[in-house]
Amino acid sequence: MFSALSSVQDEAVDKSNFKECNQIAFYSKLMFFYHYQFYMCVCSQVLLEVEIYEIEGNIFRLKINEAAPLRARYEVPDVLIKEPTTQRLSISQKEAGILMLTSVNKDYMLQVTANPFQVELLSKGETVLSMNSNGLLYFEHLQPPPSDRYSTLIGQEKQEDLGLWQEKFGSFLDIKVHGPSSVGVDFSLHGFDHIYGIPQHAESLLLKNTSDGDAYRLYNLDIFGHKIHDKIGIYGSVPLLLAHKPNRTSGIFWLNSSETLVDINTKAVAEVRHIQSGSAADTAKQRAMPLTDVRWMSESGIIDVFLLMGPTAFDIFKQFAQLTGTQALPPLFSLGYHQCRWNYEDEQDVKAVDAGFDEHDIPYDVIWLDIEHTDGKRYFTWDKKKFQNPKRMQELLRKKKRKLVVIVDPHIKADPMYALYSQGKDKGYFVKDRNGQDFEGICWPGSSCYLDFTNPEVRKWYADQFAFKTYKGSTNILFVWNDMNEPSVFKGAELTMQKDAVHYNNWEHRELHNLYGFYQQMATAEGLIKRSSGKERPFVLTRSFFAGSQKYGAVWTGDNTAEWGYLKISIPMLLTISLAGISFCGADVGGFIGDPEPELLVRWYQAGAYQPFFRGHSNMESKRREPWLFGEKNTQIIREAIRERYVLLPYLYTLFYRAYTEAEPVMRPLWIEFPGKLETFGVENEYMLGKQVWHFYILPYMIWYDFRTFIQMEDPGTLKIPVTLDKIPVFQRGGTVIPLKTAAGKSTEWMIDISYELRVALDTEACAIGELYLDDGHSFQYLHKKQFLYRKFTFHKNVLSSSCMDESGQYHATCVVERVIFLGLGQQPTFVTVCSKGNALTFILLQLFEILLYCCHSLEVTN
């Protein structure tokens, strides 16, 4: 196994196995056509149909397709939660070659010019965004195989070089039976020079300018030990780009699931402004203004783009969620700590690791099993020697109030004796090759076939495999990890599926490559919901993702390496994924590949404790990495970091409720909270958890309090905080109330009855505000029966009050608020009065007191 693993890893890290941009046929072709100005004259005879819609909430949609294509072109299904309701744009001006459209609320105007085709979007007379202002619109119409005329125009040799009908890469040949069909267009963002989004890349938070051959690539690939600061696409793709300037945030959502490249060029342009001088002539002044050109290029499909006009970042998040859905509310246990390894060997190993956490007094919620737990890499099975009684193993975990996650990959071992394979083959459920046979590729089990998750019938059948009667040895504490679902195909072109493989409804893989993992996670989540008759929330982690994956669970950044650079890059990677609507994201603590030095491991735990998904994971060639194996001092620091995570869970769970209801990212870059502060726009080594908690360093725009010592921080400039190994800087924002638990338990379920603490951090006006969301933490009762509690805490004029934020919710909580800590009162109060339903009680300061959460109440502090 070790030699086989090493062979796979060597292949995956060999960069020659992956294309440079100039090796991608449609990208090279576009460069050729652009330079020789040939393409548009060939395609000018083809009629294109342009549709422009307004969608409620400051969204505009532009679709471009052939008016009469030879065959239907692929339009991305299932990503939008519904077909958006359109609003009627009114024609405010119409003249030769120019059409002026006005939005319903009159805030926006679209100027559509026919020749050359261009769309300009204006807000209050100011151009925010323009489409095709550089004339880079292209749309390869579908056509029959090349005629002699076509071959003569381009030249047979050049035609082959451009990969129009077939494309070579190494020993691989991609046959394009329907011919070339790439699409693309440019957008100009006026006044913007800070650009974000389009995950997933191991790159900085701010997107960089690109040059020929160095575009950002959106193409889901399994790149083991991927390089950092590289624009190659890795495991997931969300074609959402955000642009920000102090007074506006805008977004572009390019709905296309084929391979996509994005070129970015920011420059300064001269702007002439006329100033009224009081005389007959105005004074003209010229100033340099930033302008960013963004060029989208996709191998196939149509142009279907949504312009999200904000105007704030939080508006963008809501607009994107309106289209693709919000983050699913996760079960509470999944916000705890996860312990994973490739692989925990057997039932005794699982039992020993579980006991080790208790022995060392370290909280954790979930232990994970990788591919070795199965019978020969046959998913939905167990190794009969190593896991002889999986139900008993799970019952032991259940008694400890913990959970199990197992891996379920999309490749199915080609073995006629394997029920999943034989059923899938008999039903015709596998992806086909270009000759109509089941596509076979190499993955962990050896020769494998790949389920066609784009087929709704396959997804339903796959979901049924998670039923307890079908998945033998599974229980309701077993949850799922979808890995290798880019899909990963060893020995394949770029270690993935051939683009000319064929899916449901005869669509080629090239059309929908970036959707494959999205669909597997969808089917898996549905399976976990169905097995509980719709009562219990699922937990599904996926490596591959697309726009809308947030509806189905969590993602992580993939196979990282145990080096400092990967810890550092994990922060901008997670911030970028969060900006793209997927709040439930994390990076493997310690690095999956290699052996971290103890200090690096400690630092990674400290960072991971303040990130949405918190999992330690390691490779089978790495040394064992349980948190207590690095000496007592390091064990103590790691223990404290994990405990801090558990104490913070009420706040974190409330943030996830806000992500679910309001589409607010849990983990967010500084500029989201300080949109007018230019110095925050490029910060990527600090971040916010919600509005209240700042991780790492500090900026001076308001009062901040050290999260552990309660010391108030005020300074006219940026503070540099000394850091020791045992602590990293975390601060609470003045003006906030954070709900915490007073202690950490062995797992989240052990903490149900642990009391709450409210930490009230006052701002310059001696005010504070915060929230607490509470439900049973595991079911859909919050949704179907409104069984939840949502409270608002306000401190104003020395009174801390609690009020209901959603009257529709009802939930009886036996847990109490035991402690309220005030930060920044200024002087010691003399007494505290607690009012509950009109009854007043006086307590000596600092004496513990109880307030039932389901009662409206107030607390008055008298100086």
Secondary structure, 3 states (H helix, E strand, C coil): CHHHHHHHHHHHHCHHHCCCHHHCHHHHHHHHHHHHCCHHHHHCCCCEEEEEEEECCCEEEEEEEECCCCCCCCCCCCCCCCCCCEECCEEEEEECCEEEEECCCCCEEEEEECCCCEEEEEECCEEEEEECCCCCCEECCCCCCCCHHHHHHHCHHHHHHCCCCEEEECCEEEECCCCCCCEEEEEEEECCCEEEECCCCECCCCCCCCCCCCCEEECCCCCCCCCCCECCCCCCCCCEEEEEECCEEEEEEECCCCCEEEEEEEEEEEEEEEECCCCCCCEEEEEEEEEEEEEEEECCCCEEEEEECCCCHHHHHHHHHHHHCCCCCCCHHHHCEEECCCCCCCHHHHHHHHHHHHHCCCCCCEEEECHHHCECCECCCCCCCCCCCHHHHHHHHHHCCCEEEEECCCEEECCCCCHHHHHHHHHCCECECCCCCECEEEECCEEEEEECCCCHHHHHHHHHCCCCCCCCCCCCCEEEEECCCCCECECCHHHECCCCCECHHHCEHHHHHHHHHHHHHHHHHHHHHHHCCCCECCCEEECCCCCCHHHCCEEECCCCECCHHHHHHHHHHHHHHHHCCCCCEECCECCCECCCCHHHHHHHHHHHCCCCCEEECCCCCCCCCCCCCCCHHHHHHHHHHHHHHHHCHHHHHHHHHHHHHHCCCCEECHHHHCCCCHHHCCCCCCEEECCCEEECCECCCCCEEECCCCCEECCCCCECCCCECCECCEEEECCEEEEEECCCCCCHHHHCCCCEEEEEECCCCCCEEEEEEECCCCECHHHHCCCCEEEEEEEECCEEEEEECCCCCCCCCCCEEEEEEEECCCCCCCEEEEEECCEEEEECCCCCCCEECCCCEEEEEEC
